[in-house]
Amino acid sequence: MLIPLRPGLFELDAMVNTLAEIFKLEDDFEAEYEINILMNMIPRGNRPDYLNFIKKIREFYPDHVFNTTIGYQDAVASRSTMESK
């Protein structure tokens, strides 16, 4: 399973709830899922708060967080929604 995770407290809470549901499914169906976390929506540039968040997630789930992250650039995203076709 791939869980995309955007840095933030609400997102972290949602991921913890998702993991709890996955663990219940594993118990109910006697299954085992490989769980991986993909950090996404990471603003580009030197952002210590985001880097610290990612570091903490990697400490809690050391074998389940991809090294690759998906970046985000606000200017590009907001411009693309403003253009008409």
Backbone as CSV, one residue per row, in Angstrom:
resi,resn,N_x,N_y,N_z,CA_x,CA_y,CA_z,C_x,C_y,C_z
1,MET,0.843,-1.165,0.000,0.000,0.000,0.000,0.889,1.229,0.000
2,LEU,0.450,2.209,-0.729,1.164,3.475,-0.802,0.295,4.545,-0.145
3,ILE,0.837,5.184,0.865,0.117,6.243,1.562,0.822,7.565,1.266
4,PRO,0.173,8.459,0.505,0.767,9.771,0.297,0.565,10.613,1.553
5,LEU,1.575,11.336,1.958,1.475,12.134,3.177,2.011,13.524,2.930
6,ARG,1.154,14.482,3.118,1.534,15.893,3.055,1.894,16.333,4.467
7,PRO,2.954,17.096,4.647,3.330,17.528,5.992,2.233,18.383,6.631
8,GLY,1.842,17.996,7.814,0.828,18.742,8.550,0.238,17.871,9.640
9,LEU,-0.257,18.506,10.683,-0.798,17.752,11.816,-2.089,17.029,11.464
10,PHE,-2.979,17.668,10.705,-4.219,17.001,10.315,-3.929,15.810,9.412
11,GLU,-2.983,15.998,8.512,-2.600,14.920,7.604,-1.966,13.761,8.359
12,LEU,-1.147,14.083,9.353,-0.524,13.051,10.178,-1.577,12.278,10.959
13,ASP,-2.549,12.982,11.510,-3.636,12.333,12.236,-4.423,11.400,11.309
14,ALA,-4.665,11.862,10.093,-5.381,11.030,9.125,-4.577,9.781,8.772
15,MET,-3.262,9.927,8.645,-2.434,8.766,8.326,-2.452,7.752,9.479
16,VAL,-2.385,8.236,10.703,-2.422,7.337,11.864,-3.752,6.583,11.885
17,ASN,-4.837,7.277,11.599,-6.142,6.610,11.539,-6.199,5.594,10.405
18,THR,-5.617,5.940,9.265,-5.568,5.010,8.134,-4.772,3.763,8.492
19,LEU,-3.627,3.959,9.150,-2.814,2.808,9.559,-3.569,1.925,10.542
20,ALA,-4.316,2.533,11.457,-5.109,1.743,12.412,-6.129,0.886,11.674
21,GLU,-6.763,1.458,10.649,-7.735,0.693,9.864,-7.057,-0.434,9.090
22,ILE,-5.889,-0.156,8.554,-5.144,-1.192,7.828,-4.773,-2.331,8.772
23,PHE,-4.330,-2.002,9.976,-3.959,-3.039,10.937,-5.178,-3.872,11.338
24,LYS,-6.350,-3.231,11.432,-7.573,-3.989,11.720,-7.901,-4.938,10.571
25,LEU,-7.734,-4.453,9.342,-7.970,-5.316,8.182,-7.021,-6.512,8.187
26,GLU,-5.765,-6.244,8.521,-4.785,-7.338,8.572,-5.216,-8.392,9.586
27,ASP,-5.698,-7.948,10.737,-6.150,-8.894,11.765,-7.411,-9.637,11.332
28,ASP,-8.369,-8.892,10.781,-9.649,-9.498,10.395,-9.502,-10.532,9.287
29,PHE,-8.616,-10.246,8.330,-8.487,-11.119,7.170,-7.206,-11.936,7.169
30,GLU,-6.489,-11.894,8.286,-5.237,-12.621,8.419,-4.339,-12.363,7.205
31,ALA,-4.211,-11.109,6.881,-3.407,-10.678,5.737,-2.253,-9.830,6.237
32,GLU,-1.315,-9.608,5.353,-0.191,-8.744,5.689,0.070,-7.835,4.498
33,TYR,0.055,-6.541,4.754,0.258,-5.569,3.690,1.611,-4.885,3.866
34,GLU,2.254,-4.628,2.743,3.468,-3.827,2.772,3.032,-2.368,2.659
35,ILE,3.402,-1.580,3.635,2.972,-0.190,3.694,4.167,0.715,3.452
36,ASN,3.998,1.653,2.521,5.033,2.639,2.232,4.411,4.024,2.253
37,ILE,5.205,4.994,2.691,4.743,6.374,2.805,5.523,7.227,1.816
38,LEU,4.795,8.003,1.028,5.398,8.910,0.072,5.089,10.338,0.506
39,MET,6.119,11.070,0.850,5.941,12.461,1.258,5.681,13.293,0.005
40,ASN,4.567,14.045,0.008,4.252,14.866,-1.155,3.834,16.264,-0.721
41,MET,3.695,17.134,-1.711,3.347,18.535,-1.480,4.390,19.232,-0.607
42,ILE,5.650,18.928,-0.856,6.755,19.528,-0.120,7.175,20.798,-0.858
43,PRO,7.032,21.976,-0.236,7.458,23.196,-0.914,8.946,23.149,-1.240
44,ARG,9.290,23.673,-2.372,10.691,23.676,-2.795,11.470,24.710,-2.000
45,GLY,12.764,24.499,-1.951,13.629,25.428,-1.238,13.979,24.884,0.138
46,ASN,14.729,25.664,0.869,15.159,25.263,2.208,14.050,25.579,3.203
47,ARG,13.310,24.582,3.590,12.183,24.740,4.514,12.415,23.853,5.733
48,PRO,13.056,24.390,6.771,13.421,23.568,7.935,12.240,22.871,8.602
49,ASP,11.082,23.523,8.676,9.928,22.892,9.326,9.498,21.629,8.586
50,TYR,9.483,21.713,7.269,9.097,20.550,6.470,10.146,19.445,6.571
51,LEU,11.403,19.843,6.522,12.479,18.852,6.623,12.462,18.158,7.974
52,ASN,12.168,18.891,9.032,12.057,18.289,10.370,10.880,17.331,10.448
53,PHE,9.765,17.696,9.815,8.592,16.824,9.790,8.938,15.499,9.119
54,ILE,9.585,15.593,7.960,9.968,14.387,7.220,10.942,13.545,8.047
55,LYS,11.877,14.200,8.699,12.851,13.489,9.538,12.144,12.719,10.648
56,LYS,11.166,13.336,11.293,10.427,12.668,12.380,9.629,11.478,11.853
57,ILE,8.999,11.638,10.708,8.245,10.524,10.121,9.182,9.367,9.825
58,ARG,10.359,9.669,9.315,11.343,8.615,9.024,11.836,7.947,10.306
59,GLU,11.893,8.685,11.412,12.287,8.090,12.689,11.222,7.109,13.180
60,PHE,9.950,7.456,13.007,8.855,6.590,13.458,8.651,5.388,12.538
61,TYR,8.846,5.590,11.248,8.635,4.525,10.262,9.887,4.390,9.400
62,PRO,10.995,3.951,9.969,12.280,3.999,9.255,12.341,3.184,7.967
63,ASP,11.640,2.090,7.898,11.729,1.235,6.713,10.563,1.434,5.746
64,HIS,9.727,2.432,6.022,8.504,2.559,5.225,8.332,3.903,4.551
65,VAL,9.315,4.785,4.637,9.211,6.104,4.014,10.179,6.173,2.832
66,PHE,9.624,6.481,1.664,10.469,6.619,0.478,11.450,7.766,0.662
67,ASN,12.644,7.616,0.100,13.618,8.702,0.105,13.199,9.824,-0.838
68,THR,12.506,9.459,-1.886,12.030,10.432,-2.854,10.820,11.163,-2.302
69,THR,10.758,12.462,-2.532,9.588,13.248,-2.160,9.047,13.932,-3.409
70,ILE,7.804,14.320,-3.359,7.192,15.039,-4.465,7.076,16.494,-4.044
71,GLY,7.726,17.351,-4.822,7.751,18.767,-4.496,6.507,19.504,-4.952
72,TYR,6.457,20.743,-4.549,5.310,21.588,-4.837,5.812,23.018,-4.956
73,GLN,5.371,23.700,-5.976,5.734,25.098,-6.120,4.445,25.888,-6.265
74,ASP,4.141,26.695,-5.272,2.866,27.402,-5.197,2.601,28.264,-6.424
75,ALA,3.614,28.946,-6.921,3.419,29.836,-8.063,2.936,29.071,-9.292
76,VAL,3.491,27.907,-9.524,3.090,27.103,-10.681,1.669,26.589,-10.498
77,ALA,1.352,26.093,-9.318,0.018,25.544,-9.067,-1.056,26.619,-9.166
78,SER,-0.822,27.784,-8.598,-1.845,28.830,-8.632,-1.997,29.413,-10.033
79,ARG,-0.929,29.498,-10.776,-1.020,30.027,-12.146,-1.813,29.083,-13.043
80,SER,-1.598,27.785,-12.880,-2.287,26.831,-13.747,-3.791,26.865,-13.524
81,THR,-4.242,27.208,-12.327,-5.678,27.263,-12.067,-6.283,28.576,-12.540
82,MET,-5.445,29.571,-12.787,-5.934,30.887,-13.202,-6.078,31.013,-14.718
83,GLU,-5.374,30.187,-15.477,-5.415,30.296,-16.916,-6.718,29.706,-17.468
84,SER,-7.303,30.395,-18.415,-8.500,29.857,-19.067,-8.109,29.243,-20.398
85,LYS,-8.956,28.391,-20.873,-8.671,27.690,-22.133,-9.504,28.257,-23.241
